[in-house]
Amino acid sequence: MDPRVEDHADVIVDHSVEIEADDEVMISAPPAAEDLVVALRERIGERGANAITLGGSSRSQRAFMLAMNPEDYDEPSDALQALVEEIDVAISIRAARNTHETGDVPPEKNAAYSKVMKPIGDAVMEKRWVGTQYPAPGNAQDAEMSTEAYADFVYDAVNKDWEAQREFQAQMVDIVDDASEIRIVSGDTTDVTMSVDGMITKNDDAENNLPGGEVFTAPVPDSVEGEVFFDMPLMAQGREVEDVRLVFEEGEVVEFEAEKNEAVLASVLDTDEGASRLGELGIGMNRDIDRFTYNMLFDEKMGDTVHMALGRAYEDNVPEDRERNDSAVHMDMIVDMSDDSRIEADGEVVQRDGTFVFEDGFDE
């Protein structure tokens, strides 16, 4: 076994979810990630914890969604709900043989399936959880890399000094947490402002996402104003969506377009009331993610980017006495901030062309 797989497993059990004796651990992983599952179960056993592994694939998910009648489902499986209720830890591993496997499932069925499964996602987030990536051939193909080169990329981003990364990102956490308003400007296509007053800024050091490498918060739902052009593509419902443009008024999307697969975007926006509002603003800070790979787990952490998510806001970002945008969807989209761009906090520039105010070269 590649020793980097062993290191990956160590990061998960020692840092991300901190497995303890008697923990009940649920591992969700497709067949392509078997090596990582083996390494994880070995470590879980060494710690005196228990593990159950759920298999499955995008092929089987596609078959189910094509066959299902959404009107027959108003909640997830009782058995799955009972399982999630009993676990302490959830580990979700991505590893695709074909990332477009669900590309011919109608958008409305994808949206319906998201609604049905939302209670499971909500319940998992109450546990200790992490989502991560195994370097599988389908993901390598999306990134236009050999499987070997893609493995190097994944492990460089995953197996790193997360304490040092946390300290680096903490400087941006302090800035955003102290701010009332954030403005994002990129070229002449993006100029959007949002209130973050009273919201909680989180430092993603690979506890829930592995790799980590972002600072993120939740906008006040009705505060978002302006226009955003997301110049990096994304994968949604097994389809590539390109050149998304959104216009916000009083927090809500009032205009939208996409150069490719606009129907998918329309379906997402129509999922529920919260889907047309922003639930997250994230700032990418992982310098080991230095290229776009069509994998949002990595792409949203890329240095010199920001991302915004339509839909659900994370509970950790919103105090109990504040309104939290809720939705069955959470769809991240990315803006390149490496050129002719800036982030402002209460009118003060805190990042210019990808360089933060606390980094060398900011004033050049």
C-alpha positions as a Markdown table, in Angstrom:
| # | Residue | x | y | z |
|---|---|---|---|---|
| 1 | Met | 0.0 | 0.0 | 0.0 |
| 2 | Asp | 1.2 | 3.5 | -0.8 |
| 3 | Pro | 2.5 | 4.9 | 2.5 |
| 4 | Arg | 0.8 | 8.2 | 1.7 |
| 5 | Val | -2.5 | 6.4 | 2.1 |
| 6 | Glu | -1.4 | 5.4 | 5.6 |
| 7 | Asp | -0.6 | 9.1 | 6.3 |
| 8 | His | -4.0 | 10.1 | 5.0 |
| 9 | Ala | -5.7 | 7.7 | 7.4 |
| 10 | Asp | -3.6 | 9.0 | 10.3 |
| 11 | Val | -4.7 | 12.6 | 9.6 |
| 12 | Ile | -8.4 | 11.5 | 9.5 |
| 13 | Val | -8.4 | 9.5 | 12.7 |
| 14 | Asp | -5.9 | 11.6 | 14.7 |
| 15 | His | -6.8 | 15.1 | 13.5 |
| 16 | Ser | -10.1 | 15.4 | 11.6 |
| 17 | Val | -12.4 | 13.3 | 13.8 |
| 18 | Glu | -10.1 | 12.1 | 16.6 |
| 19 | Ile | -11.3 | 8.5 | 16.9 |
| 20 | Glu | -11.7 | 7.3 | 20.5 |
| 21 | Ala | -12.4 | 4.0 | 22.2 |
| 22 | Asp | -16.0 | 2.7 | 21.8 |
| 23 | Asp | -16.8 | 5.3 | 19.0 |
| 24 | Glu | -19.3 | 4.0 | 16.5 |
| 25 | Val | -17.9 | 5.0 | 13.1 |
| 26 | Met | -19.7 | 5.0 | 9.8 |
| 27 | Ile | -17.5 | 5.0 | 6.7 |
| 28 | Ser | -19.1 | 5.8 | 3.3 |
| 29 | Ala | -16.9 | 4.9 | 0.4 |
| 30 | Pro | -17.1 | 3.6 | -3.2 |
| 31 | Pro | -15.1 | 0.6 | -4.2 |
| 32 | Ala | -12.3 | 2.6 | -5.7 |
| 33 | Ala | -11.3 | 3.9 | -2.2 |
| 34 | Glu | -10.7 | 0.4 | -0.7 |
| 35 | Asp | -7.1 | 1.0 | 0.2 |
| 36 | Leu | -8.1 | 4.0 | 2.4 |
| 37 | Val | -11.0 | 2.1 | 3.9 |
| 38 | Val | -8.6 | -0.7 | 4.8 |
| 39 | Ala | -6.1 | 1.7 | 6.5 |
| 40 | Leu | -8.9 | 3.4 | 8.3 |
| 41 | Arg | -10.5 | 0.3 | 9.7 |
| 42 | Glu | -7.1 | -0.9 | 10.9 |
| 43 | Arg | -6.6 | 2.3 | 12.9 |
| 44 | Ile | -10.2 | 2.3 | 14.2 |
| 45 | Gly | -9.6 | -1.3 | 15.5 |
| 46 | Glu | -6.4 | -0.2 | 17.2 |
| 47 | Arg | -8.3 | 2.4 | 19.1 |
| 48 | Gly | -11.0 | 0.1 | 20.3 |
| 49 | Ala | -13.7 | 1.7 | 18.2 |
| 50 | Asn | -16.3 | 0.1 | 16.0 |
| 51 | Ala | -16.8 | 0.7 | 12.2 |
| 52 | Ile | -19.4 | 0.0 | 9.6 |
| 53 | Thr | -18.7 | 0.6 | 6.0 |
| 54 | Leu | -21.4 | 1.6 | 3.5 |
| 55 | Gly | -20.4 | 1.0 | -0.1 |
| 56 | Gly | -22.2 | 2.1 | -3.2 |
| 57 | Ser | -21.4 | 4.0 | -6.4 |
| 58 | Ser | -22.6 | 6.7 | -8.6 |
| 59 | Arg | -23.8 | 4.0 | -11.0 |
| 60 | Ser | -26.2 | 2.6 | -8.4 |
| 61 | Gln | -27.3 | 6.1 | -7.4 |
| 62 | Arg | -28.0 | 6.9 | -11.0 |
| 63 | Ala | -30.1 | 3.8 | -11.3 |
| 64 | Phe | -32.2 | 4.6 | -8.3 |
| 65 | Met | -32.8 | 8.3 | -9.2 |
| 66 | Leu | -33.8 | 7.3 | -12.8 |
| 67 | Ala | -36.3 | 4.7 | -11.5 |
| 68 | Met | -37.7 | 6.7 | -8.5 |
| 69 | Asn | -40.9 | 8.6 | -8.6 |
| 70 | Pro | -40.3 | 11.7 | -6.3 |
| 71 | Glu | -43.9 | 11.7 | -5.3 |
| 72 | Asp | -43.3 | 8.3 | -3.6 |
| 73 | Tyr | -40.7 | 9.7 | -1.2 |
| 74 | Asp | -41.1 | 12.4 | 1.4 |
| 75 | Glu | -38.3 | 11.3 | 3.8 |
| 76 | Pro | -35.2 | 9.1 | 3.8 |
| 77 | Ser | -35.1 | 5.4 | 4.7 |
| 78 | Asp | -36.0 | 4.7 | 8.4 |
| 79 | Ala | -33.1 | 2.3 | 8.5 |
| 80 | Leu | -30.6 | 4.9 | 7.4 |
| 81 | Gln | -32.0 | 7.5 | 9.8 |
| 82 | Ala | -31.7 | 5.0 | 12.7 |
| 83 | Leu | -28.1 | 4.2 | 11.7 |
| 84 | Val | -27.1 | 7.9 | 11.6 |
| 85 | Glu | -28.7 | 8.5 | 14.9 |
| 86 | Glu | -26.5 | 5.8 | 16.6 |
| 87 | Ile | -23.1 | 6.8 | 15.2 |
| 88 | Asp | -20.6 | 9.1 | 16.8 |
| 89 | Val | -18.4 | 9.7 | 13.7 |
| 90 | Ala | -19.1 | 9.9 | 9.9 |
| 91 | Ile | -16.3 | 9.6 | 7.4 |
| 92 | Ser | -17.2 | 10.2 | 3.8 |
| 93 | Ile | -14.7 | 9.3 | 1.0 |
| 94 | Arg | -15.0 | 10.4 | -2.6 |
| 95 | Ala | -13.5 | 8.3 | -5.3 |
| 96 | Ala | -15.0 | 8.3 | -8.8 |
| 97 | Arg | -14.6 | 6.1 | -11.8 |
| 98 | Asn | -16.9 | 8.4 | -13.8 |
| 99 | Thr | -17.7 | 11.8 | -12.3 |
| 100 | His | -20.4 | 12.3 | -15.0 |
| 101 | Glu | -22.3 | 9.0 | -14.2 |
| 102 | Thr | -25.4 | 10.9 | -13.1 |
| 103 | Gly | -25.3 | 13.4 | -16.0 |
| 104 | Asp | -28.4 | 12.0 | -17.6 |
| 105 | Val | -30.6 | 12.1 | -14.5 |
| 106 | Pro | -33.2 | 14.9 | -15.0 |
| 107 | Pro | -32.4 | 18.0 | -12.9 |
| 108 | Glu | -35.8 | 17.9 | -11.2 |
| 109 | Lys | -35.1 | 14.3 | -10.0 |
| 110 | Asn | -31.7 | 15.5 | -8.6 |
| 111 | Ala | -33.4 | 18.3 | -6.8 |
| 112 | Ala | -36.1 | 16.0 | -5.4 |
| 113 | Tyr | -33.4 | 13.5 | -4.2 |
| 114 | Ser | -31.6 | 16.3 | -2.4 |
| 115 | Lys | -34.8 | 17.3 | -0.6 |
| 116 | Val | -35.4 | 13.7 | 0.5 |
| 117 | Met | -31.8 | 13.2 | 1.8 |
| 118 | Lys | -31.5 | 16.6 | 3.6 |
| 119 | Pro | -32.4 | 15.2 | 7.0 |
| 120 | Ile | -29.6 | 12.7 | 6.7 |
| 121 | Gly | -27.1 | 15.5 | 5.9 |
| 122 | Asp | -28.4 | 17.6 | 8.8 |
| 123 | Ala | -28.1 | 14.6 | 11.2 |
| 124 | Val | -24.5 | 13.8 | 10.1 |
| 125 | Met | -23.5 | 17.4 | 10.7 |
| 126 | Glu | -24.5 | 17.0 | 14.4 |
| 127 | Lys | -21.8 | 14.3 | 14.7 |
| 128 | Arg | -18.0 | 14.4 | 14.3 |
| 129 | Trp | -17.6 | 14.2 | 10.5 |
| 130 | Val | -15.2 | 14.6 | 7.7 |
| 131 | Gly | -15.3 | 14.4 | 3.9 |
| 132 | Thr | -12.2 | 13.6 | 2.0 |
| 133 | Gln | -10.9 | 12.4 | -1.4 |
| 134 | Tyr | -9.1 | 9.2 | -2.5 |
| 135 | Pro | -7.2 | 9.8 | -5.8 |
| 136 | Ala | -9.3 | 7.7 | -8.2 |
| 137 | Pro | -9.0 | 7.6 | -12.0 |
| 138 | Gly | -12.2 | 9.4 | -12.7 |
| 139 | Asn | -11.2 | 12.4 | -10.6 |
| 140 | Ala | -7.7 | 12.4 | -12.2 |
| 141 | Gln | -9.3 | 12.4 | -15.7 |
| 142 | Asp | -11.5 | 15.4 | -14.8 |
| 143 | Ala | -8.3 | 17.2 | -13.6 |
| 144 | Glu | -6.6 | 16.3 | -16.9 |
| 145 | Met | -3.9 | 14.5 | -15.0 |
| 146 | Ser | -2.5 | 11.0 | -14.9 |
| 147 | Thr | -3.6 | 8.9 | -11.9 |
| 148 | Glu | -0.1 | 9.0 | -10.6 |
| 149 | Ala | 0.2 | 12.8 | -10.9 |
| 150 | Tyr | -3.2 | 13.3 | -9.4 |
| 151 | Ala | -2.3 | 11.2 | -6.4 |
| 152 | Asp | 0.8 | 13.5 | -5.9 |
| 153 | Phe | -1.5 | 16.5 | -6.0 |
| 154 | Val | -4.1 | 15.0 | -3.6 |
| 155 | Tyr | -1.5 | 14.0 | -1.0 |
| 156 | Asp | 0.4 | 17.3 | -1.2 |
| 157 | Ala | -2.9 | 19.0 | -0.3 |
| 158 | Val | -4.0 | 16.5 | 2.4 |
| 159 | Asn | -0.9 | 15.3 | 4.2 |
| 160 | Lys | 0.5 | 18.6 | 5.5 |
| 161 | Asp | 1.2 | 20.5 | 8.7 |
| 162 | Trp | -2.4 | 21.5 | 9.7 |
| 163 | Glu | -1.3 | 23.4 | 12.8 |
| 164 | Ala | 0.8 | 25.7 | 10.7 |
| 165 | Gln | -2.0 | 26.1 | 8.2 |
| 166 | Arg | -4.4 | 27.0 | 11.0 |
| 167 | Glu | -2.1 | 29.7 | 12.3 |
| 168 | Phe | -1.8 | 31.2 | 8.8 |
| 169 | Gln | -5.5 | 31.2 | 8.3 |
| 170 | Ala | -6.2 | 32.6 | 11.7 |
| 171 | Gln | -5.0 | 36.0 | 10.5 |
| 172 | Met | -7.9 | 36.2 | 8.0 |
| 173 | Val | -10.4 | 34.8 | 10.5 |
| 174 | Asp | -9.6 | 37.8 | 12.8 |
| 175 | Ile | -10.2 | 40.2 | 9.9 |
| 176 | Val | -13.5 | 38.8 | 8.8 |
| 177 | Asp | -14.8 | 38.2 | 12.3 |
| 178 | Asp | -14.2 | 41.9 | 13.2 |
| 179 | Ala | -15.8 | 43.2 | 10.0 |
| 180 | Ser | -19.4 | 44.3 | 9.5 |
| 181 | Glu | -19.4 | 44.3 | 5.6 |
| 182 | Ile | -17.3 | 42.4 | 3.0 |
| 183 | Arg | -17.0 | 43.5 | -0.6 |
| 184 | Ile | -15.7 | 41.3 | -3.4 |
| 185 | Val | -14.5 | 43.0 | -6.6 |
| 186 | Ser | -13.0 | 41.2 | -9.6 |
| 187 | Gly | -12.5 | 43.0 | -12.9 |
| 188 | Asp | -15.6 | 44.6 | -14.3 |
| 189 | Thr | -17.8 | 41.5 | -13.9 |
| 190 | Thr | -18.0 | 41.1 | -10.1 |
| 191 | Asp | -18.9 | 43.7 | -7.5 |
| 192 | Val | -20.9 | 42.3 | -4.6 |
| 193 | Thr | -21.3 | 43.4 | -1.0 |
| 194 | Met | -22.7 | 41.5 | 2.0 |
| 195 | Ser | -23.1 | 42.0 | 5.7 |
| 196 | Val | -21.3 | 39.5 | 8.0 |
| 197 | Asp | -22.1 | 41.5 | 11.1 |
| 198 | Gly | -22.6 | 39.2 | 14.1 |
| 199 | Met | -21.9 | 36.0 | 12.1 |
| 200 | Ile | -19.2 | 33.5 | 13.1 |
| 201 | Thr | -16.0 | 33.1 | 11.0 |
| 202 | Lys | -14.6 | 29.5 | 10.9 |
| 203 | Asn | -11.0 | 28.4 | 10.3 |
| 204 | Asp | -11.1 | 25.2 | 8.2 |
| 205 | Asp | -8.0 | 23.3 | 9.2 |
| 206 | Ala | -9.2 | 19.9 | 7.9 |
| 207 | Glu | -11.5 | 18.9 | 10.7 |
| 208 | Asn | -14.6 | 18.6 | 8.4 |
| 209 | Asn | -13.1 | 18.9 | 5.0 |
| 210 | Leu | -9.8 | 17.1 | 4.1 |
| 211 | Pro | -8.1 | 18.9 | 2.6 |
| 212 | Gly | -9.0 | 22.0 | 4.5 |
| 213 | Gly | -7.6 | 25.4 | 3.7 |
| 214 | Glu | -10.3 | 28.1 | 3.8 |
| 215 | Val | -11.8 | 30.8 | 6.0 |
| 216 | Phe | -15.6 | 30.9 | 5.7 |
| 217 | Thr | -18.6 | 32.6 | 7.2 |
| 218 | Ala | -22.3 | 33.1 | 6.4 |
| 219 | Pro | -23.7 | 36.3 | 5.0 |
| 220 | Val | -26.8 | 37.9 | 6.6 |
| 221 | Pro | -29.4 | 36.4 | 4.3 |
| 222 | Asp | -31.1 | 39.6 | 3.0 |
| 223 | Ser | -27.9 | 41.7 | 2.8 |
| 224 | Val | -26.3 | 40.5 | -0.4 |
| 225 | Glu | -26.3 | 43.2 | -3.1 |
| 226 | Gly | -24.6 | 43.3 | -6.5 |
| 227 | Glu | -23.4 | 41.1 | -9.3 |
| 228 | Val | -21.1 | 38.1 | -9.4 |
| 229 | Phe | -19.5 | 36.3 | -12.3 |
| 230 | Phe | -18.2 | 32.9 | -11.4 |
| 231 | Asp | -15.4 | 32.4 | -13.9 |
| 232 | Met | -14.5 | 28.9 | -12.9 |
| 233 | Pro | -16.8 | 26.0 | -13.9 |
| 234 | Leu | -18.4 | 23.6 | -11.5 |
| 235 | Met | -19.9 | 20.1 | -11.5 |
| 236 | Ala | -23.5 | 19.9 | -10.4 |
| 237 | Gln | -25.9 | 17.0 | -10.8 |
| 238 | Gly | -23.2 | 15.2 | -12.9 |
| 239 | Arg | -23.0 | 18.1 | -15.4 |
| 240 | Glu | -20.6 | 20.9 | -16.0 |
| 241 | Val | -22.0 | 24.3 | -15.4 |
| 242 | Glu | -19.9 | 27.2 | -16.9 |
| 243 | Asp | -19.8 | 31.0 | -16.7 |
| 244 | Val | -22.5 | 31.5 | -14.1 |
| 245 | Arg | -23.7 | 35.1 | -13.6 |
| 246 | Leu | -25.9 | 36.0 | -10.6 |
| 247 | Val | -27.5 | 39.4 | -9.7 |
| 248 | Phe | -28.6 | 39.9 | -6.1 |
| 249 | Glu | -31.1 | 42.3 | -4.6 |
| 250 | Glu | -31.9 | 42.2 | -0.9 |
| 251 | Gly | -30.1 | 38.9 | -0.7 |
| 252 | Glu | -32.1 | 37.1 | -3.4 |
| 253 | Val | -31.1 | 36.1 | -6.9 |
| 254 | Val | -33.1 | 38.3 | -9.3 |
| 255 | Glu | -31.2 | 37.5 | -12.5 |
| 256 | Phe | -29.2 | 34.5 | -13.5 |
| 257 | Glu | -27.6 | 32.9 | -16.5 |
| 258 | Ala | -25.0 | 30.3 | -17.4 |
| 259 | Glu | -23.2 | 29.7 | -20.6 |
| 260 | Lys | -23.5 | 25.9 | -20.2 |
| 261 | Asn | -26.2 | 23.9 | -18.6 |
| 262 | Glu | -28.3 | 26.8 | -17.4 |
| 263 | Ala | -31.2 | 24.4 | -16.8 |
| 264 | Val | -29.2 | 22.8 | -14.0 |
| 265 | Leu | -28.6 | 26.2 | -12.4 |
| 266 | Ala | -32.3 | 27.0 | -12.8 |
| 267 | Ser | -33.2 | 23.7 | -11.1 |
| 268 | Val | -30.9 | 24.4 | -8.2 |
| 269 | Leu | -32.3 | 27.9 | -7.7 |
| 270 | Asp | -35.9 | 26.5 | -7.7 |
| 271 | Thr | -35.2 | 23.7 | -5.2 |
| 272 | Asp | -36.7 | 25.7 | -2.3 |
| 273 | Glu | -36.9 | 29.2 | -0.9 |
| 274 | Gly | -33.4 | 29.2 | 0.5 |
| 275 | Ala | -31.7 | 28.1 | -2.7 |
| 276 | Ser | -31.8 | 31.5 | -4.2 |
| 277 | Arg | -29.8 | 33.1 | -1.3 |
| 278 | Leu | -26.2 | 32.8 | -0.3 |
| 279 | Gly | -25.4 | 30.5 | 2.6 |
| 280 | Glu | -21.6 | 30.9 | 2.6 |
| 281 | Leu | -18.7 | 33.1 | 1.7 |
| 282 | Gly | -15.4 | 31.3 | 1.7 |
| 283 | Ile | -11.8 | 32.5 | 1.1 |
| 284 | Gly | -9.3 | 29.9 | -0.3 |
| 285 | Met | -6.0 | 29.8 | 1.5 |
| 286 | Asn | -4.4 | 26.4 | 0.7 |
| 287 | Arg | -1.3 | 27.2 | -1.4 |
| 288 | Asp | -0.7 | 23.5 | -2.1 |
| 289 | Ile | -3.9 | 23.5 | -4.2 |
| 290 | Asp | -2.4 | 25.3 | -7.1 |
| 291 | Arg | -4.6 | 24.2 | -10.0 |
| 292 | Phe | -8.2 | 23.8 | -10.9 |
| 293 | Thr | -9.4 | 20.2 | -10.9 |
| 294 | Tyr | -13.2 | 20.2 | -11.3 |
| 295 | Asn | -13.4 | 18.9 | -7.7 |
| 296 | Met | -15.0 | 21.5 | -5.3 |
| 297 | Leu | -13.4 | 19.8 | -2.2 |
| 298 | Phe | -10.1 | 21.1 | -3.6 |
| 299 | Asp | -11.0 | 23.9 | -5.9 |
| 300 | Glu | -12.8 | 26.0 | -3.2 |
| 301 | Lys | -9.6 | 25.9 | -1.0 |
| 302 | Met | -7.3 | 27.1 | -3.8 |
| 303 | Gly | -5.2 | 30.2 | -3.0 |
| 304 | Asp | -6.2 | 33.3 | -4.9 |
| 305 | Thr | -9.9 | 32.4 | -5.0 |
| 306 | Val | -13.2 | 33.1 | -3.1 |
| 307 | His | -16.3 | 31.0 | -3.3 |
| 308 | Met | -19.9 | 31.6 | -2.6 |
| 309 | Ala | -22.5 | 28.9 | -2.0 |
| 310 | Leu | -26.2 | 29.1 | -2.9 |
| 311 | Gly | -28.4 | 27.5 | -0.2 |
| 312 | Arg | -27.7 | 26.1 | 3.2 |
| 313 | Ala | -25.7 | 28.1 | 5.7 |
| 314 | Tyr | -23.7 | 26.0 | 8.2 |
| 315 | Glu | -25.0 | 26.2 | 11.8 |
| 316 | Asp | -21.5 | 26.9 | 13.1 |
| 317 | Asn | -21.5 | 30.2 | 11.2 |
| 318 | Val | -24.7 | 31.5 | 12.6 |
| 319 | Pro | -25.5 | 32.4 | 16.2 |
| 320 | Glu | -28.6 | 30.8 | 17.6 |
| 321 | Asp | -30.4 | 34.2 | 17.8 |
| 322 | Arg | -29.7 | 35.1 | 14.2 |
| 323 | Glu | -31.5 | 34.0 | 11.0 |
| 324 | Arg | -29.8 | 31.1 | 9.2 |
| 325 | Asn | -30.5 | 30.5 | 5.5 |
| 326 | Asp | -31.7 | 26.9 | 5.2 |
| 327 | Ser | -32.0 | 24.8 | 2.0 |
| 328 | Ala | -31.7 | 21.3 | 0.7 |
| 329 | Val | -28.8 | 22.5 | -1.5 |
| 330 | His | -25.4 | 23.9 | -0.9 |
| 331 | Met | -23.8 | 24.7 | -4.2 |
| 332 | Asp | -20.3 | 26.3 | -4.2 |
| 333 | Met | -19.1 | 28.5 | -7.0 |
| 334 | Ile | -15.7 | 30.1 | -7.5 |
| 335 | Val | -14.3 | 33.5 | -8.4 |
| 336 | Asp | -10.7 | 33.8 | -9.5 |
| 337 | Met | -9.1 | 36.6 | -7.4 |
| 338 | Ser | -5.5 | 36.4 | -8.8 |
| 339 | Asp | -5.7 | 39.5 | -11.0 |
| 340 | Asp | -7.5 | 42.9 | -11.0 |
| 341 | Ser | -9.3 | 41.8 | -7.8 |
| 342 | Arg | -9.7 | 42.7 | -4.2 |
| 343 | Ile | -11.4 | 41.9 | -1.0 |
| 344 | Glu | -12.5 | 44.7 | 1.3 |
| 345 | Ala | -13.5 | 44.5 | 4.9 |
| 346 | Asp | -15.4 | 47.6 | 6.0 |
| 347 | Gly | -13.9 | 49.5 | 3.1 |
| 348 | Glu | -10.3 | 48.5 | 3.8 |
| 349 | Val | -8.5 | 46.3 | 1.2 |
| 350 | Val | -7.4 | 43.1 | 2.9 |
| 351 | Gln | -6.5 | 41.1 | -0.2 |
| 352 | Arg | -5.3 | 42.4 | -3.5 |
| 353 | Asp | -4.7 | 40.2 | -6.6 |
| 354 | Gly | -4.6 | 37.1 | -4.3 |
| 355 | Thr | -2.1 | 38.5 | -1.8 |
| 356 | Phe | -3.3 | 39.0 | 1.8 |
| 357 | Val | -2.6 | 42.2 | 3.8 |
| 358 | Phe | -0.4 | 40.1 | 6.2 |
| 359 | Glu | 1.7 | 38.6 | 3.4 |
| 360 | Asp | 4.9 | 39.9 | 1.8 |
| 361 | Gly | 4.3 | 41.7 | -1.4 |
| 362 | Phe | 0.9 | 43.1 | -0.5 |
| 363 | Asp | 2.0 | 46.7 | -0.8 |
| 364 | Glu | 3.9 | 46.2 | -4.1 |
